[in-house]
């Protein structure tokens, strides 16, 4: 288990040293060192990776470093995105951000918080839905390449009104990106504290059912402590 410590005071279970995480594609412990080094650059010298959560990190590395052999063993599909779940403060956002520094260039994702998207909707209206769906492409010459977004902290935003019309912005974006996932192989990643029942309550059954098709589910243990000390 990866524990992301923010200066001490976090008492997480240490990793089970009897478990060996091995890949023919990448050296696991060297990757941990690279992630910690990048974390110190981004978050400061107090950042460190502590014991625990190695299972989560290993699965993410298998995905982002495209270890096809291990992916098959673990039931990970590289044609889908990542839905990373876990309790508040367990390190989901930091970990998905750090994966951008270790993954292949063509898998790089853009981090954006769902709260920020809600602010954009209040300011710009329904064009925001288009921005993160039908207009979410890069152009390289004549080639059109889907942008990969990681929508951080799904569930913190609320239903919003624009000129009196209420809109569940993230539900609309996810449904639109599902259509583009089917037609253009557009990938999406999400971090969230929500479980499947809570997702259905907030976004409806249609969104919940689409998520099953769009994502590999990777979860921190519910006992993971809050590392934001």
C-alpha positions as CSV (number, residue, x, y, z in Angstrom):
1,X,0.0,0.0,0.0
2,X,1.3,3.5,-0.8
3,X,1.2,5.8,2.1
4,X,1.8,9.4,1.2
5,X,2.9,11.1,4.3
6,X,2.6,14.9,4.8
7,X,5.1,15.4,7.6
8,X,4.3,12.7,10.2
9,X,1.5,11.6,12.4
10,X,0.2,8.9,10.1
11,X,0.1,5.4,11.5
12,X,-0.6,3.1,8.5
13,X,-0.1,-0.6,8.4
14,X,3.3,-1.4,6.9
15,X,3.4,-3.4,3.7
16,X,3.5,-7.1,4.0
17,X,7.1,-8.0,3.2
18,X,6.1,-11.5,2.2
19,X,4.3,-10.1,-0.9
20,X,6.6,-9.6,-3.9
21,X,5.4,-7.3,-6.6
22,X,7.3,-8.4,-9.8
23,X,7.0,-7.2,-13.4
24,X,9.2,-8.1,-16.4
25,X,8.3,-4.7,-17.7
26,X,9.5,-2.4,-14.9
27,X,11.5,-2.6,-11.6
28,X,8.9,-2.0,-9.0
29,X,11.1,-0.6,-6.2
30,X,12.9,1.7,-8.6
31,X,9.6,3.1,-9.7
32,X,8.7,3.7,-6.1
33,X,11.9,5.7,-5.8
34,X,11.1,7.7,-8.9
35,X,7.6,8.5,-7.6
36,X,9.0,9.6,-4.3
37,X,11.6,11.8,-6.0
38,X,8.9,13.4,-8.2
39,X,6.7,13.8,-5.1
40,X,9.4,15.8,-3.3
41,X,9.8,18.1,-6.3
42,X,6.1,18.7,-6.5
43,X,4.9,18.7,-2.9
44,X,8.2,19.5,-1.0
45,X,10.9,17.7,0.8
46,X,8.4,16.5,3.5
47,X,6.8,14.2,0.9
48,X,7.6,10.5,1.2
49,X,6.1,7.2,0.3
50,X,5.6,5.0,3.4
51,X,4.6,1.4,3.8
52,X,1.2,0.2,2.7
53,X,-0.8,0.5,-0.5
54,X,1.8,-1.1,-2.7
55,X,-0.9,-3.2,-4.3
56,X,-2.6,-0.1,-5.5
57,X,0.6,1.4,-6.9
58,X,1.6,-1.9,-8.6
59,X,-1.7,-2.1,-10.4
60,X,-1.4,1.5,-11.5
61,X,2.1,1.0,-12.7
62,X,1.0,-2.1,-14.6
63,X,-1.6,0.1,-16.3
64,X,0.4,3.2,-17.0
65,X,3.6,1.3,-18.0
66,X,1.6,-1.0,-20.1
67,X,2.7,-4.4,-18.8
68,X,0.3,-6.5,-20.9
69,X,1.3,-9.8,-19.2
70,X,0.6,-8.6,-15.7
71,X,-2.5,-6.7,-16.9
72,X,-4.0,-9.9,-18.1
73,X,-3.3,-11.6,-14.7
74,X,-4.8,-8.7,-12.8
75,X,-7.8,-8.2,-15.1
76,X,-6.7,-4.8,-16.1
77,X,-7.8,-3.5,-19.6
78,X,-5.6,-0.9,-21.2
79,X,-8.5,0.1,-23.5
80,X,-10.3,1.4,-20.4
81,X,-9.5,4.2,-18.0
82,X,-8.9,4.1,-14.2
83,X,-11.5,4.7,-11.5
84,X,-9.4,5.1,-8.4
85,X,-11.5,4.9,-5.2
86,X,-10.7,5.3,-1.5
87,X,-11.4,7.2,1.7
88,X,-10.6,10.9,2.1
89,X,-6.9,11.7,2.3
90,X,-5.5,8.3,1.3
91,X,-3.5,9.8,-1.6
92,X,-5.6,9.3,-4.7
93,X,-5.0,12.7,-6.2
94,X,-1.3,12.7,-5.5
95,X,-0.8,9.3,-6.9
96,X,-2.7,10.0,-10.1
97,X,-0.8,13.2,-10.5
98,X,2.5,11.4,-10.1
99,X,1.6,8.7,-12.6
100,X,1.9,11.4,-15.3
101,X,5.7,11.6,-14.6
102,X,6.3,7.9,-15.0
103,X,3.9,6.9,-17.9
104,X,4.5,6.9,-21.6
105,X,3.9,10.2,-23.3
106,X,0.8,8.9,-25.2
107,X,-0.9,8.0,-22.0
108,X,-0.4,11.3,-20.2
109,X,-3.6,12.7,-18.7
110,X,-4.7,16.1,-17.7
111,X,-5.7,16.5,-14.0
112,X,-8.8,18.7,-13.4
113,X,-10.9,18.8,-10.2
114,X,-14.6,18.3,-10.5
115,X,-15.0,21.4,-8.3
116,X,-13.0,23.5,-10.8
117,X,-15.3,22.2,-13.6
118,X,-18.3,23.3,-11.5
119,X,-16.9,26.8,-11.3
120,X,-16.2,26.8,-15.0
121,X,-19.9,25.9,-15.6
122,X,-21.1,28.7,-13.4
123,X,-18.9,31.1,-15.4
124,X,-19.2,29.8,-18.9
125,X,-22.4,27.6,-19.0
126,X,-23.1,24.6,-21.2
127,X,-20.0,25.1,-23.4
128,X,-18.0,23.5,-20.5
129,X,-19.7,20.2,-21.2
130,X,-18.5,20.4,-24.8
131,X,-15.1,21.4,-23.7
132,X,-14.6,18.1,-21.9
133,X,-16.4,15.9,-24.4
134,X,-16.9,16.7,-28.1
135,X,-14.2,19.4,-28.1
136,X,-11.7,17.2,-26.1
137,X,-9.3,16.5,-28.9
138,X,-5.7,17.5,-29.9
139,X,-4.8,17.8,-33.6
140,X,-1.5,16.6,-34.9
141,X,-1.5,17.4,-38.5
142,X,-4.5,15.7,-40.0
143,X,-4.8,13.3,-37.0
144,X,-7.3,13.9,-34.2
145,X,-6.2,12.5,-30.8
146,X,-8.6,12.3,-27.8
147,X,-7.5,14.2,-24.7
148,X,-7.3,12.0,-21.6
149,X,-8.6,13.7,-18.5
150,X,-8.5,12.6,-14.9
151,X,-11.6,14.1,-13.2
152,X,-10.4,14.5,-9.6
153,X,-12.7,14.1,-6.6
154,X,-15.9,13.1,-8.3
155,X,-18.8,13.9,-6.0
156,X,-17.6,17.1,-4.4
157,X,-19.5,19.3,-6.9
158,X,-23.2,19.8,-6.7
159,X,-26.0,20.2,-9.2
160,X,-25.7,23.7,-10.6
161,X,-27.9,26.2,-12.1
162,X,-27.1,28.3,-15.2
163,X,-29.7,31.0,-15.9
164,X,-32.2,29.1,-13.8
165,X,-31.7,25.7,-15.5
166,X,-30.3,23.0,-13.2
167,X,-27.6,20.7,-14.6
168,X,-25.7,17.7,-13.3
169,X,-22.5,18.8,-15.1
170,X,-20.3,15.8,-14.4
171,X,-23.1,13.3,-15.3
172,X,-23.5,15.0,-18.7
173,X,-19.7,15.1,-19.3
174,X,-19.3,11.4,-18.4
175,X,-22.2,10.3,-20.5
176,X,-20.8,12.3,-23.5
177,X,-17.3,10.9,-22.9
178,X,-18.9,7.4,-22.8
179,X,-20.2,7.9,-26.4
180,X,-16.7,9.1,-27.4
181,X,-15.2,6.1,-25.6
182,X,-17.3,3.9,-27.8
183,X,-16.7,5.8,-31.1
184,X,-13.2,7.2,-30.6
185,X,-11.6,5.1,-27.8
186,X,-11.5,8.3,-25.6
187,X,-10.1,7.4,-22.2
188,X,-11.1,9.0,-18.9
189,X,-9.8,8.6,-15.4
190,X,-11.6,9.4,-12.1
191,X,-10.7,9.7,-8.5
192,X,-13.5,9.6,-5.9
193,X,-14.5,8.9,-2.3
194,X,-17.8,7.5,-3.5
195,X,-18.9,3.9,-3.6
196,X,-21.1,2.5,-6.4
197,X,-24.3,3.1,-4.6
198,X,-23.4,6.7,-3.8
199,X,-22.4,7.3,-7.5
200,X,-25.8,6.0,-8.6
201,X,-27.6,8.3,-6.1
202,X,-25.7,11.4,-7.3
203,X,-25.5,10.7,-11.0
204,X,-28.2,8.1,-11.8
205,X,-28.2,4.5,-13.0
206,X,-27.2,5.4,-16.6
207,X,-23.9,6.9,-15.4
208,X,-23.2,4.0,-13.0
209,X,-23.8,1.4,-15.8
210,X,-21.5,3.4,-18.2
211,X,-18.7,3.5,-15.6
212,X,-18.6,-0.3,-15.6
213,X,-17.8,-0.3,-19.3
214,X,-15.3,2.6,-19.2
215,X,-13.1,1.9,-16.2
216,X,-10.8,-0.4,-14.4
217,X,-11.7,-0.2,-10.7
218,X,-8.7,0.1,-8.4
219,X,-9.4,0.8,-4.7
220,X,-7.5,1.8,-1.6
221,X,-8.5,-0.2,1.4
222,X,-11.2,1.4,3.5
223,X,-8.8,1.4,6.5
224,X,-6.2,3.6,4.7
225,X,-5.5,6.6,6.9
226,X,-5.7,10.3,6.1
227,X,-2.1,11.2,5.2
228,X,-2.8,15.0,4.9
229,X,-1.1,15.9,8.2
